């Protein structure tokens, strides 16, 4: 999965988690405050609900931005990508090292991208749902344009509607001078002047509170998270809070008397008992009338500090949860910037320089972000603890860098294995034996006895001496550790051949062009882990 798609998936799951937890937490906090005699007014409750919604939507991208500014350190987020690590079958004994042809790939075919398929399915379903709702809304707007207008104030049009028995309001962005906001009232209200006045005031209050704009956010969230019942419950609760806030604003502001307003609500509820549901993105009367009437006579004083405290408490809970959700979703993926920062911060003077490119990052993520890769490298680190002193002593005696220990980690997980062993190796090509995985011809070339009776490749000290001599020869030949590593796996003749044919001496360019395999990138990734073992924590 590419980095943009991975970031999109991470944000999607994070928002889903925060919406669910935020809504449950908010409702629990409001219930607790009511029990303690600290209730919020309807408008404060709506403010707290919208703030929770905004936190759930904004915290994930904010956490991603903060994470991008701090690429180093042990607090990484990663991804469990699908491993393509397989055990190589042993080649027949005594076969010479192939140098004229490229080694066979040890990787299995790429697995089916389940995550991408699920993402496409969710995106398609959400897109279809949004498209259907938008089409219905556009039809409604065209119908409202054709209805007789009672009045137009600015860009708000009040129209008479005989198709529904419910008053409703809606908004749609349009260029002036066309109206962008509508209030639709049943024509029967023309016989009730006071009822018409309060109905229009109520629907206009929806526009003042921006309820008709927030309706599109609820519509989009309902489509994107159609599988999450908590998100749908959150949307219904916000719609109810909007109605209560409008009622409270009109009564507390002196625009309507409680008894007259209660009568208007009751008559509207009786008219809409069997009415069809309103289109999505529209505010209307489909809300608990009894609760609204009771609220008219139990107005609660406004306490702004309570709302601020509640929102702050929710934010303090959701912020670490957003970081956790991204960690759980992205798992253990290291970005290119992070890998480069790690390489720079852990570079030792006189040691092998880690050159980080896309291939190295890909290999690193397979080693730290997959179960098999992590198990292999953890085993390598454990085995290295046993042999490290002896191996380092031999390398130091020849003035070779300690970073070459990563070769033993990649080749054998620092395991002294016979050639017929079925233990895994990350090195492509012909299988060898011992910690350094020498093939028979190379072992004999550097003075090791390999025959039917004795295999000195399994003598760790002797094979390490031979490996140190080989490294010295290769570096003296190429004056570049990455080319030397490529020759360690492919053989000098193969590396000389591709360099002659391409005129290139850059191992990254040679690998990107398919002229050499990815062995050098794997060793570079192993060296990053060797210098930064916290990647396996």
N, C-alpha and C positions, 0 to 999 in steps of 0.2 A: 504494500500500500504506500502510495506517495505521501510526502510530508503534508501537503495541503489537505488531502483526504483524511489523513490521520488526525490532523488538527480539527477538522470538521467533525469527525466522529467523536473525538474527545469532548468538544464543546457541546455536542448534541446530548451525550450521555450525562455530562455534568449538569446541563440545564434541567434535564429530566429529574435527576436526583435532587437538585436544589428546589425545584418547584414542589416536588412531593414532600420533602422534609419541611420546607418553609411553610407550606399551607398547614400541615399537621401541627407544627410548632406554634404558628400564629393562632390557630383556633384554640389550642390548649392554653396559651397565654391569656387570650381574651376570656376564656371560661374561668381561669384562675383569678383574674382581676375582678370579674363580676362577683365571685364568691367572697373575695376580700373587701367588697364594697368600693372598688375603684373602677367602675365601668367607664367605658369610653362612649362619647356621643357617636351618632351614626356617621357623621362626616369624618370624625377622627378614625373610626373603624375603617372607613373606605380609604383614607389616607394610608393607614397602616397596611392594608391589603395591597394597595398599589405599590407601596414602597417595597414590600416583600416580593412582589412580582418583578419590580425593577432590579432588585438585588439578585434574584435568580437568573435574570437575563444578562446582567452586566458583570457579575463576579467571574464567570468562566473566562471571558476574554481579558479581563483585568489580570487574572492569575497567569494567563498565557503570556501577557506582556511583561509581567514581573519576572516570570521564569526566563524569558528571553534576555532580560537584562543581567541575570545572574547565572551564567552558563556553567560555572565551575563549582566544585565542592561535592560533598557526599550526598546532598539532597537532590538526587537526579530523579526524573520521571522517565520511565522506559516503556517499551511495548513488547508483548510476547508475540513476536513474529513467528511464522511457521518455519521450523528447522528443516534444512535440507542436508543434514549430516548423515552419512551412511558409512558403515564399515566396509572397507575394501577387502576383497578376497585376496588371499596370498597368491603371488605368482609362483610358477615353478622355480625350484631352487636352481642356483648357478646360472640363471639367465643374465646376460650382460645388460647394463643400463642402456635403455634406448635413448639415442641422441638425435636421430634424424627426423623423428615424427613427434608430434605433440602427444602428451599423455592423454589417456582417456579420462573423461570427466568422471568424478566420483559422486556427482550430485544427482539426485532423483529429479524427475520433472517437477516443475513448479506446481504446488497444490492448487486446487480450485479455490479462488478467492471468496471464501464464504462471507467475510466481513463486507467486501465490496458488493456482493450480491444482496445481502440484507440491506445495506445502505441504499442501493438502487431501488429495492422494493419499497422501503419506507418513503424514500423521496418521491417515487412515482405515485404511491397512494396519497401522500400529502398534497402533491401537485394537482392530482385529479380532483381531490376534495375541494381544495382552494379554488380551482377553476370553476367547478360547479357552483360553489357559493357566490363567487364573483359574478358569474353569469346571471344568477337569480337576482343579485343585487342590482346589476345594471338594468335588468328588466323592470325592477321596482322603481328605479330612478326615472326611467322613461315613462312609466305609468304615472308617477307623481307629477311629471312635467305636464301631462295632459289633463290633470284634475283642476277644477275651478279653485282659484286662490281667494282666500278670505282677506289676506293681508300679506305684504312683504316688507320686512324691516331690514335694510341692508341686504345681506345675502341669505337671509333666513326667510323662507316662504311658508306660510300657513295655508294648507289646502284642505278641502273637504273630501272625505273618502267614504264611499258607500260600500266598498268591497269588504272591509273589515269593520267589526263592531268595537275594535280596540284602537285607542289613540296610540300613536307611536311617533318616534323621531328618528331621523337617520342623517348621515353626512357622507358626502362623497367629494373628493377634491376636483374642483372645476375652475376654469378661468372666469374672471369677471367679464361681463356683468351678470352671468348666469348664476342663479342661487346654488350654493353648495350645501346648504342645510335645509331640512324640511321638517315640518311638524304636521302630521296628518291626524285629523280629528273626525269622528263620525258626524255625518250631517245631522243626525237626530239631536245633537247637542245645541243646534241653533235654537231649539225650543227652550233651552235652559241656559240663560245668559250667565248665571253665576258658575254653573258647572263648566261651561265653555271657557270662561275666564281662568278658572283654576286648572283645567286640563291643559290649556295652552301654556300657562305659567310653569306647570310641572314639566312639560316637555322642553320648554325653553331652558329650564334649569339643567336638564341633561346636557344641552349644548354648552352651557356655561361651565359645567364640571368636566367637559371634554369626554363625557361618557360615550358619545357616538364615535369618537376617534379611538378610544380604548377598545371599543367593540371589535375593531379590526385586529388588534393584538390578540384578543381572546379567540377570535376566529382562526387566526394563523396558528396559535398554540394548540387549539383543538384539533387542527388538521395535522400538525407535525407530530403530536403526541396522542394520536387517536387511540393508541393501545393502552394509555395510562388513565385509569378512571379517576385518579386523584386530580389530574389536570382538569378534567371535565368538571369535577366537583368544585375546584377552585374557581373556574369560570362562572358557574351558576351562583356561587356564593358572592362573587364580586358583583354580578348583575343585581342580586338582591340588595347588597349594600348600596348600590347606586340609587335604587328606588327609595330606600330608607333615608339616604342622605338628601335626596331631592325633597322628600316630604318634610324632613326636619328643617331644611333651609327655608321653605315657604312659610311654615308655621312659626318658627322662631324669628323669622324676619318680619313678621306682621303682615305678610301678603295674603294670608288665609287664616280664618279662624278654625280651631281644631274641629268643632262640631260640623261646620259646613264642609270642611275638607274630608272628614270621615264619611259624611253622606256621599260625597262625590266618589270616594274610593269604593264604597259599598255598591253604589249603582254601577260603576265600571266593572266591578268583579262579577255582578249578576249578568251583565251583558256578555262577558267573555267566558262564561262557564263552558260553553260548547264551541268556542271559536277555534279555528285552526291555528297552529303555531305560527308565530311571526318569522319572516326570513332572518337568516343569520346576519349579524351586524346591525340589528335594529333593536332599539330599546322600547319596551312596552309594559303591559300590565300583568304579565304572567309571573306574578310573585305573591307571596303570602299576604293576603289582605288583612287577616286578623292581627298578625304581628305588626303591620304598618299602622293600623288603627290604634292598637295599644300604645305604640311608640309615641303617637301624637299627644297623648295625655301623660306621658312619662318622660318628658324631655330631660336630658342629662346635661349638666353644665360642661362647658368646654375646658379641658385641662391640657394645654399644649405639651407640657413637660411629660405627661404620661405617654402621649403618642411618641414623642422623641425617645423616651426611655425604652418603650417597647420595640421600636424600629432598631435602636442601637443593640438591644439584646438579640434580636433576630439576626442582625448583621454579624455580630460577634460569633454567633453559632454557625452561620452559613459560610463565612469566609474560610475557616479551616476545613470545613466540609468540602468546599470547592477545590481546595488544594488536594485533599484526599481523593476526591472523585477523579481528578485529572491523573493522579498517580496510579489509581487503580485501573483507569481506562488506558492511558498511554503505556502503562507498565514500565518497561525498561529500555525504551528506545533512546539512544544517544544521537543528538543532532550533529551535523557537520561542525557547527560553531563550538559545541560542547567538546567534541573530540579534539578539535584543534587547540582549545584552551587547556584541555587535559595534557595533551602532548607537550605544550609549551611549559606548563607549570611543573611537569614531572621530568623534563629533560635534564640529564646529567652531563656534565662536562666530560668530553672524551668518550662518551658512550654512543651507541647506535642512535642516529637521529630518526625519529618517527615522522614520516611524511604522511599527513592525513589527506586523503581524497575520498571521493564517494565510495570507491570500492572498499577502502579500509573501514569506513563507517558501516557499510553493509555487513562486512565480516564481523565487526565488533558487535553489532546488534544481534547477529546470530549466536555469538558466543555468550553474551550476557543476557539476552532476551528470550532464549528458548530453553525448555527443560533439558534437552540433550546437550546443548552447547554449554549451559551453566554447569551441568553435572561433569562434563568433560574437563572444563577449566578448573573447577573446584578440586577434582581429582589431581589435576596437574599441579596445582598450587600445594596440595597436601604432600604429594610425592616429592616435589622440589624441596620442601623443607628437610627431607631426609638426605638428599644428594647435593644440596646447594653448595655447601662448603667445599666438598671435593671437586665439584664441577667448576666452581669459580676459581679455585686454586690453580687448576690446570689452565684455564683461560688466561688468568692473570700472568702465569709464568711465560706465556707467549705474547703478553701485552695485547690481549684481545679484550674487547668490551664485554661487560657482564650481560648486556642486553641480548647476546647470542643465546642465553638460556631460553629465550622464547622459542628458539628452533626446537629444542628438546620438548618443550611444552606442546607445540603444535604437532610434532612428529609422533610422539608416543605418550603424551601426558606424563613425561618423565618416568615411564614404566619400562623396565628391562624385559622386554617381551621377545620371545623367539619368533622366527619368520613365519611359522605356521599358526601363530596366535590369531584368534578372531576378535581381539580387542580393537576398538576403533582408533583411527588416526585421521587427522585433519589434512594430511599431506596428500596431494594427488600423485598419480603415477605408480610406479612399481613399488611393492612393499619390501621393506628391509627388516632388520632385526636390531635389538638393543635399544638403548635410550635414544641414540641419535639416528636409528633406523638406516644404517648403512646397508646397501645392497652388496652381494658377494664380490663383484668386480672392483668396486670402489674400496671395499675393506681390504682386499688383497693388495690393491695398489698402494695402500698406506700401511702395509706391514702386518695386517691381521691374518691369522690363520683361520680359514673357513673351509672345512671339508666334512666328510661324513662322521668323523670322530670328534673334532673340536670346532667350536664356533666361538672365536675370541670376541666377536661382537657383543656377546653376553657378559664380557668382562667390562664393567662400567669404566674402570680406570683406563684400560687399554683403548677402548673405543673412544673415550673422551680425548685421549692423546691424539688419536687419528683424526677426530673431528676438528680439533684445534689446528692440526697441521693443514687439513683441507681448507678451513676458513682462512688461514694465513695465505695460502696459495691463491685462493680465489680473490681475496681483497688486493693482493699484490698485482693480480692480473687486471682487475677492473677499476680499482681505486674508488669503488662505490659499493656500499654495503647492500643496497637493494639489488643491484645487478649480481653481486656475489651470492645473495640468497636465492635469486632466480637460478643461477648456475648450480647451486647446491642441490636443487630439486630436478632441474632439467638437464644438467650437464653443460660443460663449457662449450662444446661444439654447437649445441642448439642455440645458446645465447649469442655466441659469436656470429652464427648464421643470420639470426634475425637482426642483429645490429648492423651487419654488413648489408643486408637487403633493404633495411628501412633507413639507415643512416641516423637512427635515434639511439640515445644513451639514457633516456629517461624511462625508468621502469613503469611509471604510471601510464605514460603514453603507449608504451609497448603492450601493457595489459589491456588498456582501453581499445587498442586496435586489434586485439585477439592474437597478437604475435607470441605472447607468453601467457601462462596460466595465472591464476590468482593466488599462487603460493606466497608471494612476497606480501600481498595485502593481508593474508591470514597471519603471517608472522608479525607484521606491524600491529595488527589488532591484538595478538597475543602479548606483544611487548607493552602495549597500553595497559592491559589488564595486570601484567606483572608489576608495573610501576604504580598502578592504581587499583589495588585489590579490593577497595571498597565497592567497586562496580559489581562485585559478586555478592554483596551483602543482601 
